[in-house]
Amino acid sequence: MCQHRPPPLPTCVTGWYRDTLADLVVSAKWGHDPVLTELLGGWVAAAAQHEGWAGRFDGWLAIPRDRWRLLRHGVPLSQRVGAVAATALQLPALPPPRRRWRPPQGGLSGALRRHNLDGALHYPKRHAAKVRSRRVLIIDDVWTTGSTIRECARALHAAGAAATGALVIAARS
């Protein structure tokens, strides 16, 4: 999966981002297709159950978008798929960290992606208490370099989360 830089936390990836899976992710991401969202959410939940992750976490959250992207593009695929998967896994939603605006990650190298996201995610004090001492499952749509998941895990641990794991729809090879 991630040959140059291994994941910093337990990570379950359901497939490679190519061919049919890449087409499904793109269609669900930008078409906001509820049928594809249900399909991908069920698939992600099945992968988590197959790996024995159903009881390992206290709650879940999706990688958040900054306010500008949320207004422009709507609810991210990771949140929509995560809601479907979390229902099947019986996991409550936890508040995601706040995301400061950063330039888009597309086209950046791994080092630039990491630098671009440094400090981009944080928890306000009122939300930090809701993740403190919790085992949190981070759900994301596509793993490219792992920078976003690493930054999210960093923000969670800074807020006092006990443990983190990641569940990803697809990874780029």
N, C-alpha and C positions, 0 to 999 in steps of 0.2 A: 504494500500500500504506500507507505511513506518511506522510501528508501534512503533519502538523504538526511532526514531529520525525523526520528521516531516520535510518536505522540507522547506528550508528557503525562498523560493520564490514560486509564483504560478506555479504549475506543472500539466501538463496534461499527463497522462500515458494511452496508448491505450489498454493495456492488460497485463496479467500476463505472466512472462517468464516461461512457462511450456508447455508441450504437443506440439501441432501443432505450436503455436507461437514461442516457443523456437527452434523447428526444422527449421522454416522459417528464423528466425534471424541468426542462425548458418550457414545455407546454403547460405544465402545472404552475410553474413559477410566474410566467408572464400572462398566461391565459386565465389564471384564477379558476381553473376548471374543478368544480367540487367532486366530480367522479374520479378524476386523477388524484386529487388530494386524498380521498378515501382509500383508493388503491394503494398509494404510496404509504399512507399512515398505517394501513393494515400490514403491509409488507415490513415496515420498520418495527412495528410491535411484534410481529412473528419472529424477526431476527433477534430482538431483545429477549423474547421468551426462550428461543432456542439456545441462546448464550447463558440462560439462567439469571438474567438481569432483573426479572420482575420484582424481586424482593430486596434488591441491593440498594435502592434509592428511596429517599423520603419525599421527593418531589422533582419536578422538571421545569426547565425554562428553555426558551428558544433564543438563539443569537438575535439580539435586537437590532433594529434599524435606528439611525438618528432621526430626529423629528422631520427634517426636510425630506428625506427619502421615504419616510412613512406617509407623509402627506402626498408625495408624488406617486409612489408605487403601491401604496396600501400595505396590508398585513403581509409579512414575509412568508414564503413557503414553509420555512422551518417552523414557524408558529402554527400554521394551519395543519401541517402534517403532524407536528408534535401533539396538538390537541386530540387528533384522532388516535394516535399511538398511546398517549397517556390515558385515555379513556379505557382502552383495552388492557393497559398495564395497571390500571387503578392507581395512578399517580396524580396527586394534586399539583396544580400550577403554582409556581413560586414567582415572585416578582423578578423580572430581568434587571440587569444593571442598566444604568443610563448610558447612552452612547453619545459622545461628543462627535460633531461633524469632522470627518476626515475625507480627503480626496478618495475617489473610487480605487479599489484594489486591482481592478482589471488591468492587465499589461505590466504590472510591477513584478520584479524579481522577488524571490523569497525573502532576501535581506531587506529590500525596500518595503515589502508587505509588513514584516515585523516592525520595522521602524515607523511606518505609517500608523500602526495601531497602538504603539506605546502610549499607555495612559488614556486610551479612547473610551474605556469602559470603567465605570465606578458605581458604587452604591451610596445613595444618600443615607444618612443615619437612620431615618425612619424605616427604610427598606432592609438595611443590613441586619436588623434584628430578626427579620423573617427568614433569613438564610443561615443565620448563625447556628453552628452545631448540626447542620443538616447535611445529608448526603445528596448531592444535586446531580441530576442527569441533564446534560447540555445537549440540545438537539439542533443540528444544523443540516443544511441541504447538501452542500458540496464542500469536500475537503480538498483544498488545493495545496497549501503549504502548512496548514494547521495554525496559522497566525491568529485567526479570529478565535478559535477555540482556546488557544493558549491564553490570549488576553482575557477571555471570559472567565477561565479557570483562575487566573491571577486575581481578577476583581472579586470573585467568589471567596477565594481564600483570604484576601485582604478584609473581607466583610465577616470572616469567621466561619465559613463553611467547613465542615469536617472532612468531606471528600467530594471529588467530582469524577464524572465519567462522561463520555461523549457518545452519542448515537448519531450517525451520519448516513444520509440517504446514499450518497455516491462519493467516491474518491477519484480524483484525476490521477492517471498513472504517469 
